[in-house]
Amino acid sequence: MDCCTSVARRHFLRDCGIGLGKVALASLLGGRSLFAQERRDLLAPKAPHYGAKAKAVIHLFMAGAPSHLDLFDYKPKLKELAGKPLPASIIGNQRFAFIRGDAGVLAPQFKFAKHGQSGMELSEMLPHLAKVVDDVCFIRSVHTEQFNHAPAQIFFNTGFSQPGRPSMGSWAVYGLGSESRNLPAFVVMSTGSGISGGAALWSSGFMPTVYSGVRFRNSGDPILDVTSPAGVDAQAQRETLDLVGDLNRKRLGDVGDPEIETRLASYEMAYRLQTSAPELMDLKGESKETLALYGITDPSKASFARACLLARRMIERGVRFINLYHEGWDAHSDVAGNLRNNCGQTDQGSAALVADLKQRGLLDSTLVVWGGEFGRTPMVETNAALGRSLGRDHHPHAYTMWMAGGGIKPGVQYGLTDELGYNVVENPVHVHDLQATILHLLGLDHTRLTYRFNGRDFRLTDVAGNVIREVLL
């Protein structure tokens, strides 16, 4: 074949030094390449839409869905009806994941008591949270339309029930940029047995992947291979990174692909993490009193409490958004045992995080959010074939979350469920409302924070969501 005719048209337009884009835009750009403009820094700090109450968010996501009826929302009526089915007028045509609508009622599994000056009522399974109730706002009327774990988790974290949309942390970093040059702006940690929604929960979706969450391990090096291999000194590594960076910047100038910007930022962040990551993970500088507050007996051992302490340290170092996932709350059987185990792992660390941020003057500028993807049914789940008894099924119609700091009113509760904890009867709060409120506290208008993809503008809250102004300071 003739060598001249074997050259593809797109290669000619690229390699001849003209290019289709340059031909079309030469008169507008005065002969300059569209991609010859100075490279944008996608993580540069940006001004919020209006004055922000919170600079950062720590989202403690209890994957698997804790039972609001046994922890936060005490319903004596369930004791009266124990073993009996709920009235058909309440159940209606509601579908459940594993039980029938005529399943008998399961009474609350633990004692409740009032705490603090606010008189907040909590389960005996939350003795540490009881100590900080006057710093916390309980929202007892959260609801969602998703009733299976993966879709509900993805929905809460991204505003859509299927993978592919940017997560809340990605939207926050896209809207505000990063305050830290030595740590990622969006960090993810997890404890427990796994996460149904997977990496979609912290993905940047269709945004450049520079906005994705960076997953840290809970002990040792936060990222594998962050330590240089033997024989590679700092100078050799720096020279290698500089050479690779020059090649990537040249390619970026040729094609303008934002993923190349992500690659550049990732290489530089990895280089800086070699110094910042070991310092972050080393808890030797924390006092004995602080470790005791979190319930940490071995600072080198991974735990939810250790992850909470690391989250506070990240806040001090300018990290914008932190997701801490704790999996294991899916109590289809033995809901009492499930809650004893999970509250034993998470209650002290969660409460200590609020107390620690407050005593260091960081709570006012840090929003802490705690909760799962939905609630649990008032009815019991029992299935001999599956080896299940005294559990609770998925319940999307009503559940409880709490928030603290970052512009949230302390020591209050908002919303109300019926006497069975089944339906919301006062001040319903949809997941999109929570998302809108979180962005609002960061100084971002959820209706204006948009990203154009495939010819339309997307936002975290889609076409819904209202800021819950009654819970704001």
VEXDREN-2710 file (C-alpha; in Angstrom, 1 decimal):
% VEXDREN-2710
k/r/px/py/pz
1/MET/0.0/0.0/0.0
2/ASP/1.2/3.5/-0.8
3/CYS/2.8/5.0/2.3
4/CYS/1.0/8.3/1.7
5/THR/-2.5/6.8/1.5
6/SER/-1.9/4.7/4.6
7/VAL/-1.8/7.8/6.9
8/ALA/-5.2/8.1/8.7
9/ARG/-6.9/11.4/8.3
10/ARG/-7.0/12.0/12.1
11/HIS/-3.3/11.4/12.3
12/PHE/-2.6/13.9/9.5
13/LEU/-4.7/16.5/11.1
14/ARG/-2.9/15.9/14.4
15/ASP/0.7/15.4/13.2
16/CYS/0.9/18.0/10.5
17/GLY/0.8/20.6/13.2
18/ILE/-2.5/22.1/12.2
19/GLY/-5.3/19.9/13.6
20/LEU/-9.0/20.3/13.0
21/GLY/-9.5/22.3/16.2
22/LYS/-6.8/24.7/15.2
23/VAL/-8.2/25.2/11.7
24/ALA/-11.7/25.9/13.1
25/LEU/-10.5/28.2/15.9
26/ALA/-7.4/29.9/14.5
27/SER/-9.2/33.2/13.9
28/LEU/-10.7/33.2/17.3
29/LEU/-7.5/32.4/19.2
30/GLY/-5.1/34.5/17.2
31/GLY/-3.3/31.5/16.0
32/ARG/-2.9/29.9/19.4
33/SER/-3.8/26.3/20.1
34/LEU/-6.9/25.8/22.2
35/PHE/-4.9/23.6/24.5
36/ALA/-1.9/25.9/24.6
37/GLN/-3.6/27.9/27.3
38/GLU/-2.2/27.6/30.8
39/ARG/-3.3/24.3/32.5
40/ARG/-6.2/24.6/34.9
41/ASP/-5.6/23.4/38.5
42/LEU/-8.8/21.4/39.1
43/LEU/-8.1/21.3/42.8
44/ALA/-7.3/25.0/43.3
45/PRO/-9.4/26.5/46.2
46/LYS/-12.6/28.1/45.0
47/ALA/-15.0/30.6/46.6
48/PRO/-18.3/29.2/47.9
49/HIS/-21.6/30.6/46.6
50/TYR/-22.2/32.3/49.9
51/GLY/-20.8/32.3/53.4
52/ALA/-20.1/28.8/54.6
53/LYS/-20.7/27.5/58.1
54/ALA/-18.6/24.4/57.6
55/LYS/-15.2/24.1/56.0
56/ALA/-15.2/20.3/56.0
57/VAL/-17.4/17.2/56.4
58/ILE/-16.9/13.9/58.2
59/HIS/-19.5/11.5/57.1
60/LEU/-19.8/8.4/59.3
61/PHE/-21.8/6.1/57.2
62/MET/-23.3/3.0/59.0
63/ALA/-23.7/0.7/56.0
64/GLY/-26.3/-2.0/56.4
65/ALA/-28.9/0.2/58.1
66/PRO/-29.0/0.5/61.9
67/SER/-32.4/-0.1/63.6
68/HIS/-33.8/3.3/64.5
69/LEU/-36.4/1.5/66.7
70/ASP/-33.8/0.0/69.0
71/LEU/-31.4/3.0/69.1
72/PHE/-33.1/6.3/68.6
73/ASP/-36.9/6.2/68.2
74/TYR/-38.5/4.6/71.2
75/LYS/-42.1/3.3/70.5
76/PRO/-43.8/1.8/73.6
77/LYS/-46.7/0.8/71.4
78/LEU/-44.6/-1.9/69.8
79/LYS/-44.5/-3.7/73.2
80/GLU/-48.3/-3.8/73.3
81/LEU/-48.5/-5.2/69.8
82/ALA/-45.5/-7.7/70.1
83/GLY/-46.2/-10.8/68.1
84/LYS/-49.3/-9.4/66.4
85/PRO/-49.4/-8.2/62.7
86/LEU/-49.7/-4.5/62.0
87/PRO/-53.1/-3.4/60.7
88/ALA/-53.5/-3.8/56.9
89/SER/-54.3/-0.1/56.7
90/ILE/-50.7/0.7/57.7
91/ILE/-49.0/-1.9/55.5
92/GLY/-51.0/-1.2/52.3
93/ASN/-49.1/-2.5/49.3
94/GLN/-45.7/-2.0/50.8
95/ARG/-43.1/-4.5/49.6
96/PHE/-40.4/-5.8/51.8
97/ALA/-37.1/-7.4/51.0
98/PHE/-37.5/-10.7/53.0
99/ILE/-40.7/-10.7/55.1
100/ARG/-44.4/-10.7/54.5
101/GLY/-46.6/-7.8/55.6
102/ASP/-48.4/-9.9/58.1
103/ALA/-45.3/-10.7/60.1
104/GLY/-45.7/-10.0/63.8
105/VAL/-44.4/-7.0/65.6
106/LEU/-41.0/-7.1/67.4
107/ALA/-40.8/-5.0/70.6
108/PRO/-37.8/-2.6/71.2
109/GLN/-34.9/-4.8/72.3
110/PHE/-33.3/-2.3/74.8
111/LYS/-34.2/0.2/77.5
112/PHE/-34.3/3.9/76.7
113/ALA/-33.6/6.9/78.9
114/LYS/-33.4/10.7/78.6
115/HIS/-30.1/12.4/78.6
116/GLY/-28.6/15.9/78.8
117/GLN/-30.3/19.3/79.2
118/SER/-32.2/18.6/76.0
119/GLY/-33.7/15.4/77.5
120/MET/-32.9/13.4/74.4
121/GLU/-34.1/9.8/74.5
122/LEU/-31.6/7.2/73.5
123/SER/-31.1/3.4/73.8
124/GLU/-28.8/2.0/76.5
125/MET/-26.7/0.8/73.6
126/LEU/-25.4/4.4/73.1
127/PRO/-23.9/5.4/76.5
128/HIS/-21.2/7.5/74.9
129/LEU/-23.4/9.4/72.5
130/ALA/-25.6/10.1/75.5
131/LYS/-22.8/12.2/76.9
132/VAL/-22.8/14.6/73.8
133/VAL/-26.5/14.7/73.0
134/ASP/-26.6/18.4/73.7
135/ASP/-24.1/19.0/70.8
136/VAL/-26.2/16.8/68.4
137/CYS/-29.2/17.3/66.2
138/PHE/-31.3/14.2/65.7
139/ILE/-33.4/14.0/62.5
140/ARG/-36.1/11.3/63.1
141/SER/-38.0/11.6/59.9
142/VAL/-35.5/10.6/57.2
143/HIS/-37.0/8.5/54.3
144/THR/-35.9/7.1/50.9
145/GLU/-37.4/5.2/48.1
146/GLN/-34.6/2.6/47.9
147/PHE/-35.2/-0.6/49.9
148/ASN/-32.1/-2.7/49.0
149/HIS/-28.6/-2.0/50.3
150/ALA/-26.5/-1.3/47.2
151/PRO/-29.0/1.0/45.5
152/ALA/-29.8/2.8/48.8
153/GLN/-26.2/3.3/49.7
154/ILE/-25.3/4.6/46.2
155/PHE/-28.4/6.8/46.3
156/PHE/-27.5/8.4/49.6
157/ASN/-23.9/9.0/48.6
158/THR/-24.5/10.1/45.0
159/GLY/-28.1/11.1/44.6
160/PHE/-28.8/8.3/42.2
161/SER/-29.5/4.6/42.7
162/GLN/-27.1/3.3/40.1
163/PRO/-23.3/3.6/39.8
164/GLY/-22.0/6.4/37.6
165/ARG/-22.8/9.6/39.3
166/PRO/-20.4/11.8/41.4
167/SER/-20.4/11.3/45.1
168/MET/-21.1/14.0/47.7
169/GLY/-17.4/14.3/48.4
170/SER/-16.7/14.7/44.7
171/TRP/-19.3/17.5/44.5
172/ALA/-17.8/19.2/47.5
173/VAL/-14.2/19.1/46.1
174/TYR/-15.5/20.1/42.6
175/GLY/-17.3/23.1/44.1
176/LEU/-14.7/24.2/46.6
177/GLY/-11.3/22.7/45.7
178/SER/-8.7/21.6/48.2
179/GLU/-7.2/23.3/51.2
180/SER/-4.4/20.7/51.5
181/ARG/-1.4/20.2/49.2
182/ASN/0.0/17.2/51.2
183/LEU/-3.2/15.1/51.6
184/PRO/-6.0/14.3/49.2
185/ALA/-9.1/16.6/49.5
186/PHE/-11.4/13.6/49.7
187/VAL/-10.4/10.6/51.8
188/VAL/-12.3/7.3/52.4
189/MET/-11.8/4.8/55.1
190/SER/-13.8/1.7/56.0
191/THR/-14.2/-0.7/58.9
192/GLY/-16.4/-3.7/59.3
193/SER/-17.1/-6.5/56.8
194/GLY/-17.6/-4.8/53.5
195/ILE/-19.7/-2.2/51.6
196/SER/-22.6/-3.3/49.4
197/GLY/-22.4/-0.3/47.1
198/GLY/-18.6/-0.6/46.6
199/ALA/-16.4/2.1/45.1
200/ALA/-19.4/3.7/43.5
201/LEU/-20.0/5.4/46.9
202/TRP/-16.9/7.6/46.6
203/SER/-16.5/7.7/42.8
204/SER/-16.4/10.9/40.9
205/GLY/-18.7/9.4/38.3
206/PHE/-18.5/11.3/35.0
207/MET/-16.4/14.1/36.5
208/PRO/-12.6/14.0/36.2
209/THR/-11.3/11.3/38.5
210/VAL/-9.2/13.9/40.3
211/TYR/-12.4/14.4/42.3
212/SER/-12.7/10.8/43.4
213/GLY/-12.2/9.8/47.0
214/VAL/-8.8/8.3/47.8
215/ARG/-9.2/5.2/50.0
216/PHE/-6.8/5.0/52.9
217/ARG/-6.1/1.9/55.0
218/ASN/-6.7/2.1/58.7
219/SER/-3.3/1.0/59.8
220/GLY/0.3/1.0/58.5
221/ASP/0.9/2.9/55.3
222/PRO/-2.5/4.4/54.2
223/ILE/-1.7/3.6/50.6
224/LEU/0.2/0.5/49.5
225/ASP/3.7/1.1/48.0
226/VAL/3.9/4.7/49.3
227/THR/7.4/3.9/50.5
228/SER/10.1/4.1/47.8
229/PRO/11.8/0.8/46.8
230/ALA/15.3/0.1/47.9
231/GLY/17.9/1.9/45.8
232/VAL/15.7/4.8/44.8
233/ASP/16.7/8.0/46.6
234/ALA/14.8/11.2/46.8
235/GLN/16.7/12.9/44.0
236/ALA/16.2/10.1/41.5
237/GLN/12.5/9.9/42.3
238/ARG/12.1/13.7/41.9
239/GLU/13.9/13.7/38.6
240/THR/11.8/10.7/37.4
241/LEU/8.6/12.5/38.4
242/ASP/9.7/15.7/36.7
243/LEU/10.4/13.8/33.4
244/VAL/7.1/12.0/33.5
245/GLY/5.3/15.2/34.4
246/ASP/6.9/17.0/31.4
247/LEU/5.7/14.2/29.1
248/ASN/2.2/14.2/30.5
249/ARG/2.0/18.0/30.2
250/LYS/3.1/17.7/26.5
251/ARG/0.3/15.1/26.0
252/LEU/-2.2/17.3/27.8
253/GLY/-1.3/20.2/25.4
254/ASP/-1.9/17.9/22.5
255/VAL/-5.2/16.4/23.4
256/GLY/-6.6/18.4/26.4
257/ASP/-7.8/15.2/28.2
258/PRO/-8.7/16.1/31.9
259/GLU/-7.7/12.6/32.9
260/ILE/-4.1/13.6/32.2
261/GLU/-4.5/16.4/34.7
262/THR/-5.7/13.8/37.2
263/ARG/-2.6/11.7/36.5
264/LEU/-0.3/14.7/37.0
265/ALA/-2.1/15.6/40.3
266/SER/-2.0/11.9/41.4
267/TYR/1.8/11.6/40.8
268/GLU/2.5/14.7/42.7
269/MET/0.2/13.8/45.6
270/ALA/1.7/10.4/45.9
271/TYR/5.2/12.0/46.1
272/ARG/4.0/14.3/48.9
273/LEU/2.2/11.5/50.7
274/GLN/5.5/9.8/51.2
275/THR/6.2/12.4/53.9
276/SER/2.7/13.5/55.0
277/ALA/1.1/10.0/55.2
278/PRO/3.5/8.5/57.8
279/GLU/3.1/11.7/59.9
280/LEU/-0.7/11.5/59.7
281/MET/-0.9/7.8/60.7
282/ASP/1.6/8.1/63.5
283/LEU/-0.4/8.5/66.7
284/LYS/2.5/8.7/69.1
285/GLY/2.0/12.4/69.5
286/GLU/-1.6/12.0/70.8
287/SER/-2.0/12.2/74.5
288/LYS/-3.1/9.3/76.7
289/GLU/-6.2/11.3/77.5
290/THR/-7.1/11.6/73.8
291/LEU/-6.5/7.9/73.1
292/ALA/-8.7/7.0/76.2
293/LEU/-11.4/9.4/75.0
294/TYR/-11.7/7.4/71.8
295/GLY/-11.2/4.1/73.5
296/ILE/-8.0/3.3/71.7
297/THR/-5.8/0.8/73.6
298/ASP/-3.4/-0.1/70.8
299/PRO/-2.7/2.9/68.5
300/SER/-1.3/0.6/65.8
301/LYS/-4.4/-1.6/65.6
302/ALA/-7.1/-0.8/63.0
303/SER/-10.5/0.1/64.5
304/PHE/-13.4/2.4/63.9
305/ALA/-12.2/4.5/66.9
306/ARG/-8.8/4.9/65.3
307/ALA/-10.3/5.9/62.0
308/CYS/-12.3/8.6/63.9
309/LEU/-9.2/9.9/65.4
310/LEU/-7.5/9.9/62.0
311/ALA/-10.4/11.8/60.6
312/ARG/-9.9/14.6/63.2
313/ARG/-6.2/14.7/62.3
314/MET/-7.1/15.0/58.6
315/ILE/-9.4/18.0/59.5
316/GLU/-6.5/19.7/61.2
317/ARG/-4.5/19.2/58.0
318/GLY/-7.1/20.6/55.6
319/VAL/-8.9/17.6/54.2
320/ARG/-12.2/18.7/52.8
321/PHE/-14.4/15.6/52.9
322/ILE/-13.9/12.4/54.8
323/ASN/-16.1/9.3/54.4
324/LEU/-15.8/6.7/57.1
325/TYR/-17.8/3.6/56.3
326/HIS/-18.7/1.0/58.9
327/GLU/-20.4/-2.1/57.5
328/GLY/-22.3/-4.8/59.4
329/TRP/-25.6/-3.3/60.6
330/ASP/-27.8/-5.5/58.4
331/ALA/-29.7/-7.3/61.2
332/HIS/-32.0/-9.8/59.5
333/SER/-31.4/-12.0/62.5
334/ASP/-30.7/-11.3/66.1
335/VAL/-31.0/-7.6/65.9
336/ALA/-30.1/-7.2/69.6
337/GLY/-26.8/-9.1/69.1
338/ASN/-26.0/-7.1/66.0
339/LEU/-26.5/-3.8/67.8
340/ARG/-24.5/-4.8/70.8
341/ASN/-21.6/-5.7/68.5
342/ASN/-21.8/-2.6/66.2
343/CYS/-22.5/-0.1/68.9
344/GLY/-19.7/-1.6/70.9
345/GLN/-17.4/-0.8/68.0
346/THR/-18.7/2.6/67.0
347/ASP/-20.4/4.4/69.8
348/GLN/-17.4/5.6/71.7
349/GLY/-15.4/6.7/68.6
350/SER/-18.4/8.6/67.2
351/ALA/-19.1/10.5/70.4
352/ALA/-15.4/11.1/71.0
353/LEU/-15.0/12.7/67.6
354/VAL/-17.7/15.2/68.4
355/ALA/-16.2/15.9/71.8
356/ASP/-12.6/16.1/70.5
357/LEU/-13.5/18.5/67.7
358/LYS/-15.4/20.7/70.1
359/GLN/-12.6/21.0/72.7
360/ARG/-10.1/21.9/69.9
361/GLY/-12.4/24.6/68.5
362/LEU/-13.0/22.6/65.3
363/LEU/-16.6/21.5/65.6
364/ASP/-18.1/24.9/64.6
365/SER/-16.4/24.5/61.2
366/THR/-16.7/20.8/60.8
367/LEU/-20.0/19.0/60.0
368/VAL/-20.3/15.5/61.4
369/VAL/-23.0/13.3/59.8
370/TRP/-24.0/9.8/61.2
371/GLY/-26.5/7.3/59.7
372/GLY/-27.2/4.6/57.3
373/GLU/-29.1/4.0/54.0
374/PHE/-32.6/3.2/55.5
375/GLY/-34.2/2.0/58.7
376/ARG/-35.6/-1.4/60.0
377/THR/-39.1/-2.7/60.1
378/PRO/-41.3/-2.8/63.3
379/MET/-42.1/-6.4/62.3
380/VAL/-39.9/-9.3/63.1
381/GLU/-38.0/-11.3/60.5
382/THR/-37.9/-15.0/61.2
383/ASN/-36.9/-17.6/58.6
384/ALA/-35.9/-21.1/59.7
385/ALA/-34.7/-22.0/56.2
386/LEU/-32.2/-19.1/56.3
387/GLY/-31.4/-19.6/60.0
388/ARG/-32.9/-16.2/60.9
389/SER/-34.9/-15.2/64.0
390/LEU/-35.6/-12.0/66.0
391/GLY/-34.3/-9.8/63.2
392/ARG/-35.7/-6.8/61.3
393/ASP/-36.1/-6.3/57.6
394/HIS/-35.3/-3.2/55.4
395/HIS/-37.5/-0.2/56.0
396/PRO/-37.2/2.9/53.7
397/HIS/-40.2/4.8/55.0
398/ALA/-38.6/6.2/58.2
399/TYR/-35.3/6.3/60.1
400/THR/-33.1/8.4/62.2
401/MET/-29.8/10.2/61.5
402/TRP/-27.8/12.7/63.5
403/MET/-25.7/15.7/62.6
404/ALA/-23.4/17.9/64.7
405/GLY/-21.3/21.0/64.3
406/GLY/-20.8/23.0/61.1
407/GLY/-23.8/25.3/61.5
408/ILE/-26.3/22.7/62.9
409/LYS/-28.5/23.5/65.9
410/PRO/-27.3/21.5/68.9
411/GLY/-29.4/19.6/71.3
412/VAL/-32.6/19.4/69.2
413/GLN/-34.6/16.8/67.4
414/TYR/-36.5/17.3/64.1
415/GLY/-39.3/15.3/62.6
416/LEU/-41.6/12.6/64.0
417/THR/-42.7/9.1/63.2
418/ASP/-46.0/7.5/64.1
419/GLU/-46.5/5.4/67.2
420/LEU/-45.1/2.4/65.4
421/GLY/-42.0/4.1/63.9
422/TYR/-43.4/3.0/60.5
423/ASN/-44.3/6.2/58.8
424/VAL/-43.1/9.9/59.0
425/VAL/-46.0/12.1/60.4
426/GLU/-44.2/15.4/60.9
427/ASN/-41.4/17.2/58.9
428/PRO/-40.4/14.5/56.5
429/VAL/-36.7/14.7/55.3
430/HIS/-35.8/13.1/52.0
431/VAL/-32.3/12.0/51.3
432/HIS/-32.1/14.8/48.7
433/ASP/-33.0/17.2/51.5
434/LEU/-30.0/16.0/53.6
435/GLN/-27.7/16.3/50.6
436/ALA/-28.9/19.9/49.9
437/THR/-28.4/20.8/53.5
438/ILE/-24.8/19.4/53.6
439/LEU/-23.9/21.4/50.5
440/HIS/-25.6/24.5/51.9
441/LEU/-23.5/24.3/55.1
442/LEU/-20.4/24.2/52.9
443/GLY/-21.6/27.4/51.2
444/LEU/-22.8/25.7/48.1
445/ASP/-26.3/26.1/46.5
446/HIS/-27.3/22.6/45.4
447/THR/-29.3/24.1/42.5
448/ARG/-26.4/26.0/41.2
449/LEU/-23.6/23.4/41.7
450/THR/-23.9/21.7/38.3
451/TYR/-21.7/19.7/36.0
452/ARG/-22.4/19.4/32.3
453/PHE/-22.2/15.9/30.9
454/ASN/-23.7/14.4/27.7
455/GLY/-25.4/17.7/26.8
456/ARG/-27.2/18.3/30.1
457/ASP/-26.5/19.8/33.5
458/PHE/-26.4/17.4/36.4
459/ARG/-26.5/18.1/40.1
460/LEU/-26.2/16.0/43.3
461/THR/-29.9/16.4/44.2
462/ASP/-31.1/15.9/40.6
463/VAL/-34.3/18.0/40.4
464/ALA/-35.3/17.7/44.0
465/GLY/-34.1/18.6/47.5
466/ASN/-34.7/21.4/50.0
467/VAL/-32.4/22.8/52.6
468/ILE/-33.7/21.8/56.1
469/ARG/-33.5/25.4/57.4
470/GLU/-35.2/24.6/60.7
471/VAL/-32.1/22.7/61.9
472/LEU/-29.6/25.4/61.0
473/LEU/-28.1/28.0/63.3
END
